[in-house]
Structure formats: structure tokens, C-alpha cells
Amino acid sequence: MANDYGAEQIQILEGLEAVRKRPGMYIGSTSERGLHHLVYEIVDNAVDEALAGFCTMIDVTINEDNSVTVIDNGRGIPVGIHEKAGIPAVEVVFTILHAGGKFGGGGYKVSGGLHGVGASVVNALSEWLEVEISRDGKLYRQRYERGQVINKLKEVGTSDHTGTKVTFKPDSEIFDTTVFNFDTLKVRLRETAFLTKALKINLTDKREDPVIERTFHYEGGIKEFVEYINRHKDPLYDKVIYCEGDKDGILVEVALQHNDSFNESTYSFVNNINTPEGGMHLTGFRSAITKVFNDYARNNKMLKDKEDNLSGDDLREGLTAIISIKIEDPQFEGQTKQKLGNSEARSAVENIVNEQLTYFLEQNPVIAKTIINKAILAQRARIAARKARDVARKTTLADSMSLPGKLADCSDKNPENCEIYIVEGDSAGGSAKTARDRATQAILPLRGKILNVEKARIDKILVNEEIKAMITAFGTGIHDNFDISKLRYGKIIIMTDADVDGAHIATLLLTFFYRFMPDLIRQGHVYLAQPPLFKLEKNRKVWYAYSDEELDKILKEVGRDSNNKIQRYKGLGEMDPEQLWETTMDPEQRILLRVAIDEENESEIDITFNTLMGDKVEPRREFIEANAKFVRNLDI
């Protein structure tokens, strides 16, 4: 039978020895991010059962001891003796790398997960792991410790259902932390539920009192995903446009809706795996919508004969879209394996979207004209901004004469050695210019708060003086003209006061970088300086503290008495150049926070920027209230 799933479907590719020695090769890192990958891998195995049509529910529980239990109601991992290995198939799955039903053995047609290594890697990196299998009316159990079999697979009872239960405790010898973050798991599991229509995922945290429980269940699938992303925006039309089809064995789902913002929020997935670098499925989608909307505009005389076609950028202004495909043999490209290379995926998405979107526009002319009118406005703004774009594009390393006048550049011309401080205000800028290492540190002071790019079109953005100064100084250009190879500084350091206004300025800058120069962040070039909050003087000795906790710790060491002179810094301008250098700019002593993008949860980053910087006040108030408990050292 085509749906049989037995021991013969489990194939062995290689052993497990290297996992504990080099865990980063298998889960990316041993940080908090790698820790959470363990949960994703076990959950993805259950999702594979759902994609195959055999699982409708997954329960994920964080237990009091920071172990995790994942239960599904799928068919249950096979327990029969594996012909080649001579051990139960479940033991093969949990102890041998690249063993599972994902390697052409007929177990799964499509699957996600970390290339099929999930269960064995989780086992290898856990202090202990127990698996219980309900199958054929029986209940089986097996235990492992650090990847080694402790108990042979035993039949321990009967069962009136099918499914798999895995409980594991991450190994503290491997991971930097073994404490799971509920919100991190919540975001990923919610996304998984959106992408797997009708699958119900329950998340429970037993470490809290009362216990925290969340359920994710979306009958509308990715249509509801689009609505979720757009929930703090104003959609231009009520309906979410949905295209679905099967071409040459590739299952395609696309959902899209425009809103009144100026930014595109498009996310693509292959077998539920996020593809942040896109690939052929995204190319097919973009090609289709550009053709369909231009054809509609021409046929309905919304564009004059001599007018240029609307560009893809014009048509995608304010677009939220999800592209999700299921394909039997995905081929990933790129250094990070996050870009789909299957050419057949492009034609599948293109054909299905072409046909179904054309039909939708014909049936919904009011929506069609609303989208095209917005794109026409975007086109006009793009043409108005072309001159400013050309200025940004022509900026090269050789264009030293065109650098902004207020930039105090460094003398070293090797970007790897150079860094630029984006400094709030002329006062702090003056101190920074005096304090800096002139060979490698450039200073660019900003006057006031830059334009909020979340609320502006490209033509307004490119005439803003502060933004123009940054674009020219960095040398990369922006948006479609961005070229990371022309970056003039290896580090871009945001240095603002440690108060409300400073945090706002830093957020405005990060919004601009994320929307128009995201590769600066993705490739690790953006940092936040951490100026101290306190200066403590006692008996001619000086200490700096970067938090209330650190000040308390220093006071405990030096003693609390009348000889202590404590200064609370209200801003960078209060420091003289020598203090600014030794606390915030000296590479040997300073503290920098590197800004990173969690690409697996990028839709949540998009929502956060829109919440903080968008037009709607109520979502911003709710966000601040929900996150206020995480804020420290905030002057109000």
C-alpha cells in the first residue's frame, strides 16, 4: 500500500559519532537559538505526519525541569526490526544520523526538518531522551542518555490510539543555556500552525504558576497568516486573495493582501521551511503578479499607451504575501541553504498565480483598481526619487569629495579596519570627534530624529538630509541599488543617550536599516554602543557601571560610605572626550551589542517594527505595556 510506513522505509546513511563533538554543524550553534532547534526538529517530525495526512494534533510542553515533551497523534514511529541494522526501526531513527522516512524510502512524499537528521541529533545532544510509541494497539518505550541506548525497546502496555511521545532534556555540557524561552517557541509554533492548515498545536509552560497555555489552530491556513501580519495595518480591501493548486506534483499555496503602508512583507516557505533568501518559488510569484496586474491595467485603460509598465516594486508597495509550496525533492542553494533552486517551482507558482489571480481580478474589479491606483502613486514617487537614487548609486569609495561635510572620516581606507559612529547631537558628536582614533573611527553626528521611514515613500526618504548623509557615508546605496561590496566601514555603531529619546532615535535608525539596507544587519555590520550609566569615584579610583545591578556589585566590593562619589550620566554630552573614549569607544574596553535578525521569525520582526513605528497608537501602547517589564535603566 502507498501509505504503509514500516521498518523497510527507514534508510541508514551514516553514523552519529560527530554530533556531540561538533554540534554547531548540525544545529547551527550551542546558543539559545540552537537549544530551541531541538524542539523544532521533534515538532517537524510530527508536522511531516500532518503533511502526509496522518496527524491533526501536536502537544508541546515545557516541563518544570526544562525538559520538553512533544506528543503527536500520527501513526507512531515504526517499531519493527530494521532489516539492515538488525535493531528496532525507532532505535535507528534516534541513534543513527540521516536515518528516517525522508530519504526516498517511501515514508514521506514531502518533509521539512533539518535535512532528516532531527531525531538522532536531538538525542545526541540531550542528557536523556525517552520515546513512547502507540502503534497497533500496543505501547512501546525506550530511553537514551547522551545518544546511547539505556533500555532496549519494550512493550509496556496497550494503547487505544496511535502516535509518538518524545521527552528530552538538553545537555548542559553542550549548550550555553538549557532554559527554554516560551515566547520563542510560541512564535515558531504559531507560524507552523499557519502553514499547516487545520493542524492544532498546543503549547504549555509548566514552569509558571499558573501554567501558561496557548493553542494555535487555523482552518484558513496562510490566509489567516496574512491577516495576522496585517492586523496592525489598514488593508486596502477586505478579502485576502488566495491561490491554490497542484502542478507537476508541486503543491502551491499563495495568499496576499495590500495595506496602506509603503513596505513589502513577503515570506516564502518550502515544506514549511522558511526561505529568507527566496528562490525560484518567490521569483515565480513576483513574475506572475507583475504580469497579471500590468495586463489588467492595460486592458482596462488604467495605463496610457506610452506610459511605462508598473514595476514589481510599484505593485508590491504595501503588499503582505505568503508563498508556501510542498515539493518532493527540494534543492537549496546559497551559503546558508536558504534559497530554493528548483526551476520547476518557478513555473508551478507562476502558472497557478497567473491563472487564479487573473480570474480574481476579473471577478473583483474594485479591488483590482484599488491595487493598481496605489501602484501608480508608487510609480510617480519612484520616478520623482530617481535623481536622488542616482546620487546614492554613484557614491563609491573614490567619491571622497561628495562625503557629507559633517562627517569626520577616518584615514584608514580598508573597510575591515574602519568603523563609523552614528552619534546623537552635535554636543556628543564633538566629544566623539575629539575622543576617537582618527585612523579607524569615523563620526557622523545627526541633528535630531531622522525621518520615520515606516510612514514615508522612497521620494521623501531620499531627500531627508540625515538619511542622505548616512547613505553617502556608507557608500552602499540602498534598496535595489544596495551593494555590500562598496561598504566603507566594517562596523556601523549607533551611539545614543541611554534615555527615552536615545532609544527612539536608535529605533528610527534600525527601522531605516531594516527596511532599506537589511544586509547590513544580516551580515553583522550594525552595532549598538553601550555607554555607562554611572561613574563611581572613591579614593582617586574610578569605576564605571553599565546597569544598576553592576553598580550594586561594585559598591559591595568597595564599600558603601561617604567617600563614594556617584555620577548618573543623563547623556553622552555629559562625558568629556577622555571618559567617552575609555568607556564607549576604546575597542579594548567598550561594550558593543551586535544587531541580528532571527530569519526564522522574520514575520514577527516585521510586525514589531510596524507596531512601534506605524500609525496605530493602540497596538503600540499594548506592546509597550506587555514588554515594559523587560526594560531596565529607562529615564522617564
N, C-alpha and C positions, 0 to 999 in steps of 0.2 A: 504494500500500500504506500501511496505517496506521502502520507502523513505519519508513517511509522518513525519512531525515534528510539532507537535501541543502541546497544553497545557497539554494533557494527558501524554506526555513524560517527563514532569518536575516533579521530585520527591523531597519531603522535608525530610531531615534527622534530622536537629536540627536548633536552633535559632542562632542569630547573636550577642548576648549580649557581649561576652567576647573579641571580636576583638579589640575594642578601648582600653580596659583595658590591654590586653596583645598582642600587635601587633606582637612582636617578634615570638610568637608561630605560626603565620600564614605566615609571610613573611621573617622570619629569623632574621631581625634586623630593626632598625629605622634609620640606617645609609644611606649613598648614595646607597649602594647595595640594601637595602630594598626598597628605593624610586624607583629604576629602575624596581624592581619586579612588581610594579603596572602596568607599561606599558606592561611587558611581559605577565601578566595574561590576559589583554584585547586582546592583539595580539594573544595569544594562543587560545582563544575562536574563533577568526576568522580563525586561522590555522586549527582548528578542522573542520570547514565548508569546508576548502580546502581539507583536508584529506578525507572528506565524498563525495567530488566531486562537491560541490556547490559554491565554491569561487575561483576566479582566481586573485584577486587584493586586496591588503591591503594598505591603505594610513595612515602613522603615521606622525603627525605634532606636533612639539613643538611650542606652541603659545607664543606671546610676554610676557604674564604674567606667563610663566612657567606652564600653564595648557597644557594638551596633548589631541589631538583628534585622535581617531582611527576609520577609516571607512573601511568597507569591502562590497563586493558585493555578500555576501551569501544570504541565504533565509530570513534573518531577524528573530530576536528573536520572538517567539510566543507571541501574544497579547491577546489571548482568556482567559476567566476566568478559573483559575485553580480549579479543582473540589474540592480538599481537603481544599485549602487555602481560596477560595472564593474571590480571587483578581486576577488581570491580571497576566499571567504567567511571563511576563517580570519583574513585581514587585517582584514576588517570587525569580527570578534569582538574582536580585540586593539587596534584603533585607533579605534573609534567607540563612544561611550558609549551605553548602552541598546541594544546590538545583541547578539542571541543567539537561542537557540531557546526563550525563555521568554515571548514576547510574543504568544501566540495564533497563531503561525505553524505549529503542528503539531509542533514539535521535541520539546517535553516536555509531558506532561499535568500533572505537579506538579513543582515545583522549589524549592530553597532558595536560599542565596546572598544577597548584598546587593542585592536587587531587580534582579538581572540585569546589574549594572554591573561585576561582578568582574574579568573578564579584562582589560578595557581600563583599568580603574583601576590594577590591579597593574602593567600595562605602563607606564602614565604615570608611576608613582611608583618605577620601577626604573631603576637606572643602565644595565642592559641586560637583555634577556629573549630567550631562544631557545625556539622551539617546534618539536618534531618530531612528525610525524603519520604513523602507519602505517595505510594505508587502500587497499583494492582492490589488494593485493599490492605496493604501492609505498611508499617512504619519502620524505617531504617535509620541508623545513626552512626556517625563516625567522628572521631576527634583527632586533631592535629596540633602539634606545638612547633612553632617556627618552621613550618613546612614539612615536618616529619610526622609520619603516622604513629599515633599513640595507641589507638584502639582500632582493630580491624572492623570493617563494616559489619554491623549486627542488625538482625531483625529484632526490634524491641517491642513490637505490638502491632495492633491493627489500625486501619485508618479508613474513614468513610469518604475521603476526598483525595485529590491529588495536589501536589505542589512541593515546593522546596523551601526550607528554612535554614538560613545561614547566620550564625552569630560569630563575630570575631572581635578580638581586642588588639588594636595596633601595638606594635612592639616599640617600647620606649628606647630600646637600644638603637633603633633605626631612625625614628622621627624626632625632629626638633621639639614638637609638641604632640601630645596624644589627646588633646581636648578638642572635641568637635564643636564647630560653630553652627548653631541652629539655623541662623539666617542664611548662611552659605548653602546649606543643604536645601533649605526652603526654596531658594531661587532656582537651583538646578532642577529640583523635582517638579516645581511648577512648570518650568519650561518643558520638561519631559512629558508631562501630562497634556500640555497644549499640543505637542507634536504627535501624540498617540491618542487619537480621537477615542473617547469613551473609556479609556483606561483610568481607573480610580487609584490614586496614590495617597496613602495616609502617612503622615509624619508625626511622630510622638517624641517628646523630650521628657524622660522620667527623672532627669536631674533637677528639675524645677518643682517647686511646691507653690501653687498647684501645678500638676502636669500640663505641659503645653501640647496641644494637638492641632494639626492643620490637615485639611483634606483638599486635594486637587483633582477635579473631575470635570472635563469639558467636552460635552457632546458636540459642540461646534468646532472643536479642534483649533486649527490655526486661524479660523475666522475670529474666534474669541481671543486668540493671541494678539491679533491686530487691534481689537477693541481694548485690550488690556494696555498695550503700549500707548494707544491714543487717548487713554482715559482722562489725562490732564490737558489734553489739547482740544481744539474745536474742529471736529471733522467737517469737511465741506459738503458732505452728503451722508445720509443715514446708513445706507447699505454698505456692507463690506463686499467688494467684488471677489468672487470665488471661482477658480478654475480647477477642474479635477479631471484626470484621465490616465489612461494606460497606453503607452506606445512602445512597441517592441520590448515588452516586459518591464519597462521602466514606469513606475507609478509616480505621477506628478500631482502635487497639490500647490496651489498658489492663492494667496489671499492678499488683497491690497485695499487701501483707503487713503485718500488725501486729506490733509488738515491744513489749517491756515498758517502754519509755521513756514519757515524757509529752509528747513533741513530735511534731508532724506534719512529715513531709518529703515534700511532694508537688511534682512538677515536671511542667510541661506543655510540649509541643512541637508545632509546626505545620510540616510538611515539613522536619523535623529542625532547625528554628529554635527556640531556647529562647524561651518567652514568660513572662518573670518576673512580669509583671503579670496573667497568666492570660487570662481572656476567656471566650467562650461555651463552648468545649470543657471548660474547668475547671468552669464553672457547671453544665453538664450532668452531669458526673461527680459533683459534690458532691450535686446534687439526687437523682440516682439512688441513691447509696449510703445517703443519709438515709432515703429512702422504702423501699428494699428491706429494710434492717435493722430499721426500725420495724415494717414489715408482718410480718416473721418473728417479732419479739419479741411482737407482739400475738397472732399466730396460734398461737404456742406457749406462751402464758400466762406469758411472762417479764416482762411489764409488766402491772400490775393495771389494771382499767378506769379508775380515777380518776387513775392516775399520768400525769404529763406524758410526751410523747414524748421520746425521746433526741434531743438536739440534734446538729447536724452536728459541732460541736466535741467533744462526748462521743464520737461514733463515730469521729472521726479522731484521737483521742489515741493516740499511738504508731504512727500509720499511715505507711508508706512507700509511695508510689504514683507511677507514671509514666503520663501520658496522652499518647499520640502519635497525631496524626491527619495524614492526607495529603489535601489539598484542592486543587482545580484553581485557584481564584482567591481566595486568602486576602486578607481586608480587615483591616488593622491599625488600631487606634485608639490614642489617648493621645499625649502629647507625645513619647514616646520610641519610638512604634510597636512596643510590646512587648505589646500586648493584642489578642487576636483578636476581631473584631466580627461575624463571620458567624453569623447566628442559626441557620442550618441546621446548623451544627456542634454547637450545643447539643442539638438534637433527635436528631441522629445518635448522639452519645455517650450521651445519656440512654436512648434506646431499646435500644441494644446492651447497655449495662451493666445496665439493668433486667432484661432477659430472661436474660442469661447469668449474672449474679450470683445471681438468684433460683434458677435451676437448680442452681448450685454449692452454695448453702446447703442446699437440699433434699437434695442428694447427700452433703453433709458436715456433718451436724448437730453433731458435736463441735466443729468449727471455728466454726460459726455461734454456738454458745452461749459459746464462749471469748471471741469478739469482743464479744458483747453484754454479758457479765458485766463485762468491762473497762470498757465504756462506761457501765454502771450505776454502777460505782465513780467514774468521772469525773463523772457527773451529780451524785452526792452531794457530791463535793468542790466542784463548781461552785455548788451551792446553798449550801453552807457558806461559800463565799467571796463570796456576793452582797453581803453588807453591806460587806465590805472594798472590793469593786468600786465600790459606790455612793459610798464616800468618795473613791475615786480619780476617779470620773466627775464628782463635784460640784466638784472643785478647779478654780477659774477664776482669772483674773487678779485678780478682785476679792476673792478669799478670802485676803487677806494675813494675817488673824488665825489662819488654820489652817496657816500655813507652819511647818515644823519649828523647834523652839526653837534647835537648834544651828546653823541656817543663818544666816550673816551675809550678808544680802541687800544688793543694790546699790540706789542711789537712783534711777537712770535706769529708767524703765518701758518703754522701747522695746526689744523683744527684739533688734532688729538691732544695737543698741549694746551689748548685755549678754552676759556670759559667766559660767559657773559652773565653779569648780574643785572637782572631787571629790578630796579630799585624804585620804591615808592617815594616820590617827592624830591625836590631839589636839595633840601637840607641833608637828608640821608645820602642822596647822590653825591653831594660834595664831600661828606665824610668818607664814603666808599671810594671815591676817586683818589683821595689822599692816602687811604689805608692800603689800597690794592697792590698787588705785584704787577707792575706795569708791563712786564714781559708777557704774562699769560692771562691776565684778568682784565676784561673789558667791562665798562659800566655804562648802562643805558638808563638814565632816570626818566620816570614817567610822571607827567603832571596830572594829578587827579585820577579818576577812574576811567578806564578805557570803555569804548562802546560795548554794550551788551550784544554780542553777535547772535544770540538766540532770538533776538527781536528785530533783526535787520537783514536786508538783502545785500548781495555782494557789492552793488554800486555804492551803497552807503558805507560799507565796511572799508572799502579800498580808498576812500577819501578821508578817513579818520586819521589824523596826524600821528597819534600814538601807535596805531596799528601799522601805518606806513613805515614808521621808524623801525619797528621790530622786523617787518618783512625785509626791509633794505639791509638791516644789520645782519640778520641770519643768513641771507643770500640764497635761500632755497626756493623762493617763490611760494605760492600757496595753491591749495585745491588741485585742479587738474594739472597745473604747471609746476607742482611741487617736485623738487629733485634733491633727494637727501645727499647726493654726492657733492652738492655745492654748499653744504652746511659749513659755516665759517668757525663754529665753536662746538667742541665735543660735549660741553655741558652748558645748558641754559638754566640758570638758577634764579628762581623767583625769591626776592628778599623784601618782605613787607613787615610792617609792625605787627606785634602779637596782640592785636585787638580786633574789634568787630570790623572796622574799616579795612584793616590789613587783610583779614580773611576774605572780605568781599572782593577786594582787588585781586587777590590770588585766585579766587573762583572765576572772576571775569577773564583773567589770563588763561586759566586752564580750559575754560569754555572755548575760547578762541583757538587754542592749540588743538583741542579735541575735534572741533568741527572743521578746521581748515588745514591743520598740519598734524594729523593724528600719528604719522610715522615718527615724528619727533618723540612722542611718548612711547609708542610701540618699541622703538629701538633704544630706549633708555637714555635719552638725552635731556630730559626735563627733571629738575630737582626743586625742592623747597628748602630754603635756608632755615635754620633753627636758631634764631638769636636767643640769648639767655633772657630769663625773666627777672633774675635777681643778681645783684653783686653784693658779696659779703666781705667786709674788711675787718680784720682783727690783728692787732699787734703787727701792723705793716705787711700782713699777708692777705692775699686776695683769693677768693673762691667765686666761681660763677655757677648758678643753678638754673636749670632749664625747666624746672617744674616745682610745684610746692613740695612734692614728695622728696625731690632731690635736695631742696633747701633744708627740710627737716632732717634729712640724713646727715648733711654737713654740720648742722647745729648740734646734733647729738655727738658728733665726733669732736667738735671744737669747744663745745660747752655753750650754754645759754647764759650770757651775762651782759653787763652794761657796756663792756668793751666792743660788743658787736655793732658794726655799722652796716645796716642792710639798706640797699637801694633797690627799689622796684622800678624796672625800666618800663616806661609807658610807650616808648617808640625808639626806632633806630637813631633818630636825631639826637637823643639824649646821650649817646655814646660818643666819645672822642675817637678819632681815627685809630689810635693805638688799641683801644678796647674793642672796636669793631673788628679789627684785624685778628686779634688773638682769640676772640670768641666765635666769630661768624664767618671769617674769610680765610683764615690760615688753614690750608689743606691738611696740615699735621694735627690740628686740634678741633676743627669745626665739626658740626653735625649736619649732614645733608640727608634729606628724605627723597629717595628717587620715586617719581610718579610712574605708576604702572597701570596697564589696562588688563583687567581679567577678561580675556577674549571669550571665555566660556559663558560669561554672564553679561555680555556687552549690551544686550537689550535693557538690562537694569541700569547700566551706566547712562544710557540714552535717556531713560525715564528720570533718573536723578538730576541730570543737567536741565531737562525740561521743567522739572518740578521747582528747582532752585532759581532758574533764570527765566522761566516763561512768564506769561501774562497773568496766570491764575494765582490769586493770593491764597485761597483756602488750602489747596494741596501743599503749598509751601509752608503754611502755618502748621499743618498736620505733620509734615516731615520734620520740622524743627522741634515740635513737641515730642515726637517719637524718638528723636536722636539727641535731645538735649542732655540726657544722662551720660552720653559718651564724650561730651565736650569738657575740656579742662582749661584752666588758665584763661578764661574769657572775660575781658573787662567790659562791663556794661554801665 
